[in-house]
Amino acid sequence: MIEAPGILWTIAAFLLVIGPLVFVHELGHYFVGRWFGVKAEAFSIGFGREIAGWTDRRGTRWKVGWLPLGGYVRFAGDMNPASQPDPEWLALPPEERAKTFQAKPLWQRALIVLAGPVTNFLVAILILIGFALAFGDLRTPAVANSVEAGSAAEAAGIRPGDRITALGGREIETFNDLARFARLRPAEMVPLTFVREGRSIEGEIRIGVAVEQDRFGNSYRVGRLGIGGGMPQATPVSLLAAPGVAVRQTVEIVQDMVSAIGQIITGRRSVKELGGPLKIAEISGQQAALGLTPFIFLVALISINLGFINLLPVPMLDGGHLLFYAIEGVTRRPVNPVAMEWAFRGGLVALLALMVFVTTNDLASFGVWNRIAGLIG
């Protein structure tokens, strides 16, 4: 077992993951806003009191806040969280009002908001392109090289040499597809299709459950089929094919996120598995301790997470703004300002509650509550 990294190493690794990703996210908003002629009044990495900063010749204040858990771009005219016109905005001189966010047409506002999450996806895709060029595209056929005795696969009638073609209604092309699908669905009963000697056979399989422990001692409940695959084959990837490989991998990661969220909502996966900033910090330190390649892959994974989460239709997130813009586009009129204001207040409360909850989960995973209970007892 590898010794866990120290607290200073963990904090440094966390800042090296979150800081640049927040920066590029907000930079996406900033550049598209500037492209459309919107003045940026402030660009902040972190929240709270400014600890360092400068003002550029365009009048934008670039600063770093003391709490490095996010960031923002404040465009001219953003006088409330919902970016709604108000009397203060109407009182601006026409030439100043023309440079504000609210003065821009709907499609430009939507693109400015969309630019942040898209930038996070682009960063991840660029990293995965580099991995594809460096290591190739590892693909293993979804053929059972071996079947473990007493496993879920044996109970479903799978034999060595069978090729899995569909699982849970999803087409299976590679062994990685098979493992990814099963891993997120411990104990679930799902439809199964496999080919034996040219004949397609349909049935069902109850995915097995295994508790795995990583090299740092963290335990995870995962799904397992009990099928052994053959040796993976690294197919060289050309410069032209690499973007396609990276996009495919990004889509697969997003599909896993959607599946995991769906399982939490439906109760098939415990909410205790949700992690927050403290867990991200711990994992950042662990991956950095393993080497540069695992750490860079984690950056890509977190970047995809940031892009995906920000697209969720939750007020206060980019996806919440886009939802209201979609409603405005369909109805041909802005959403009622009062309703939007209350929606954003509710979104803020929900996000704060979620932050408290995941932080509580993080502390529980570190054994803090058990130690406190032991001291009290």
N, C-alpha and C positions, 0 to 999 in steps of 0.2 A: 504494500500500500504506500502510495506517495504521500509524503508529509504535506499537510495543508500550508499554503503560503501565509506569511505574516500579514498583520493588519495594514502596515504601510504599503506593502506590495499590492495587496488587494485594493486599497483605496486608489493607488496610482493606476492600476489596470482598469478599474471602473471609470475613472476620469478619462482615460485614453479611449475607452469605448463610447461613453455617453457624450462627452464634450464634442468631439468631431462630428458625431452623427446628428446631434442637435444643431450644430453649426450649419451643416450642409442642408438640413431640413429647412431651417429659417432662411438660408441663402437662396433656396429655391423660390420661396415666397418673395424675397427681396428683389431678385433679378427680374422675375416676371412682372412684379409691380413696377419696377423702374422702367422696364421695356414699354409698359403701357402709360408711362408718365405720372405715376403715383409717387409722391414724396414720402420717403421713410424718415420719420422723426427719430426713431430709436431702434437699435438692433442689440438685443441683450442675450448673452449666454448665461443662464442662471437667473434666479429670482432674488428679490430682496435688495438690500442696500448695495450700491455700487462700490466695488473695491478697486476697480481700474477701468479706465475708458478714455476716449478721445472723440472729438467732433471733426468730421471730414468737411471738405469744401462745399458739399451739397447740403450741409446742415444736419446730417444724420449723426446721432450720438451712438457710437459703438462702445459697449460696456460689458463688464463681467460682474454678475451678481454673486453674493456670498453663498447662495444655495444652488449648487450645480445639478439640479434635477429637471432641467428643461430650458426653455428660452422663448423668445418672441421677437417679432418685428412689429413695431407700432407705426402704422401708416398715418399720414395726415388725415384727420377727420375721424379717426377711430376714437370717438369720445365715449363709447359705451361698449360692453362686451359683445353685443349683438351687431355692432357696426351699423347701427340704424341712424338715419338723419335725425337731427334734433334742432331746437332753436339756436343753439350755439353754432351748429354747422351752417344753418341758413343765414346767420349773421356774418359769415365770412365774406370778404370781397370776392367777386366773381373769378378773378384770376387765381386766387388761392383755392377757392372751392373746386376749380377745374382740376387741381392736382391732388384732390382727396380721393380716398378709396370709394366712398359712396357716390361720387360723381361719375364713375365709370359704368359702362353698360354691363348688363347681367353676365354676358359671356366672358368679359374680361375679369370681372370679380371672381367668377367661378374658376377660371384658369389660374388666377393668382393664388387662390386657396388650394387648388389641386396640386400646384407646383411643389409644395413641401413634401407630401407623401410620395409623389412621383420621383423626386430627387432621391429619397431613401431607397426606393426600388432600383433606381439606376445605379446607385453606389454598390448595392449588393450584386447586381448583375455584372458590373465591371469586375468585382472581386472574383465572382464565379467564372467569368471569362478567363481571368488569369489562371485560376485553378485548372480549368479545362485544358488550356494550352500547356500548362506545366505537367499535369498528371494524366491527361487524357480523360475519356468518358468511361468510367468503370461500369460494366453491365454484365450481369450473370443471368442466363436463361432461367425462367421459373420452373425448373425441373427438379423433382425430388431426387437428390443423389442418395439420400438415406432417410429412413423414417424411424424416429425414436420409439422404443417400446413403451406402451402405455400412454402415448401422447395423444393430443387432439387429432392429429393427422391419421394416426393408426385407427382411432375410433371411427373416423369418417371413411375409412376404407382406402386411404391413399397408400400406394406402394412405390418403392424405388423405381424410377424411370417415368413416373406419371408427370405430365406437364400441366400445371395449374393455368387455366385461361381466364377464370373469373372468380372473384371472391366478394361477397356482399353486394353483388350487382355491378361491381366495378371491374373493368377489363384489366387483366394482369399481363404485362409484357416481360417483366424482369423479376428476378428473385428479390430485388430491392423493393419493388412494388408490393410484393407479397408480405415481406417483413414489415414495411411501413404501415400497411393496412392493419395487420394483426396486432402490432405493437400498441396501437392506440385503443384497442377494443378487447381488453381482457374479459373472459367469461361470456362474451356475446355469442349468440347463435346466429349464423349468417349462411346465406345460400353459397354453394360451392359448385364450380364446374371444372373438370379436368379431363385431359385426353390420355387414353391408354391404348397403345397399339393402333392409333388412328381412329379410335372410337371415342366420342364425346360422352361423358358421364356427368349427370347432375345429382346433387344431393345437398346435405347441410353439414355444417361443422360447428361445434362449440369450441371457440378459441380458448386455449389453456391460459393459465395465470402463472406468472413467475415473478419473484421479487429479486431484482437485480441490485447490486451494489457497485458503485463506481470506485475509481482508484482513490477517492478522497473519503470514502465511507458513507456517501449519501445513498439512501435506499429508494427504489422506485418499483411500483407495481405495473407490470407490462403484460401484454398479450403474447402468447407463444403457440406456434403450431406444432413444433417438434419435427420439422423438416430440415434436413441438411442440404445445402446447395453445393454446387460445384465451385471450382476456382473462378473468381471474377476475372474478366478479361478487359484489359485497358485498351480501348480503341483510340488510336491517335486522333486528335481533333484539329482540323485546319482553322486558320484564322477566320475564314468565312463561316464555318460551322459552329465555332465557339459561342457566338451570341445565342444561337438557337438552343444549345445545350444549357447555357446559363439561364435562359428564360424558362426552359422546361423545369429545371431544378427549383427556380423561384416559385413557379406555379405549384409544384409538388409541396413545397414548404408551406405555402399559403393554404393549400388544401388540408394539410395536417392541422394547421391552426383552426380552420373552420370546423373540422371534425372534433377537435378537442373542446372548443367552445360549445358546440352542440351537445357534446356528452356532459359537460358541466351543467348546462341549462336543463337537460332532461334528467339529470341525477345519476347518469351512468358513470360519471367520474367525480370524485370528491372535490369540493371547492378548496379543500386544504392543499391541493396541488398548485393553486395559484400562487405565484411568487411576485415579489415587488422589488424595489430598488436594492434592498439588502441582499436578496438572493442573487440578483444580477451582479452585484459587486462581488459576492463570493465566487460565482461561476467565472467572472472575468479574471479574478486572481488565479483560480485553478487552471484555466485555459492558458493564461500567460505563463504559468509555471511549466506547462507541458511543451511550450515552444512557440515560435512565431507563427507557424502554419495553423495550428488549432486556434490561436488567438485571432488571427485574421479571419478565419472562417466564422468565429463567434461574432466578429464585427458585422459580417455579412448577414448572419442570422438575426442579430438585434436590429439591424437596419431594416430588414424585411418586417420584423415585428412592429417597429415604429411606423413604417408606412402603412401597414395593415390596420393597426389600432387607430391611427389618426383618420382612417377612412370610415370607421364605424359611425353610423348615423346618430351620434350622441352630441347634444348641444355642448358647446365649449370646445369640441374637437373639430378638426377640419371637415369631417364627414357630416357633422351637424349643420355647419354653414352650407355645405353643398346640398343637403336635404332641403333646407329652406329656399335655396336658389332654384332647386328643381320644382318646388311648389310654386314659386313665383313665376317660373317659366311656363308652367301649365295653366295657372290661373290668370296670367298676364297682369298680376298686381302683387306688391310685396305682402308678406305675411304681416298680420296685425302686430304693430310694435309692442303692444302690451303682452300679447300671447307669446311673442318671441322673447321678451324680457323674462317672463316667468319660466319659459322653457330653458333659457340659459342659466337662470338661478337654480332650477332643478338639476340641470346637468352638472353644475358646479358642486352642488351638495352630493350628487351621486358619485362624482369623481373623487371627492374628498373622502367619502365613506369607503369607496373601493381602496383608496390609498391606505387608510387606517386598517382595513381588513387584511390586505396583502402584507402589510408591515407586521401585523399580528401573526400572520402565518409564518413569515420569515423568522420572527423571534421564536416561534414555537419549534421550527425546524432546527434552530440552533440550541434548543433545550433550555431557553431562558425561563419559560414559565414553570418548567419542572423544577429548576433550581430555586426559583422564588418560592414555589410551594414547599420545597424541602426546608428552606430557611424558616418559613412561617410555621410549618409543622414541627 
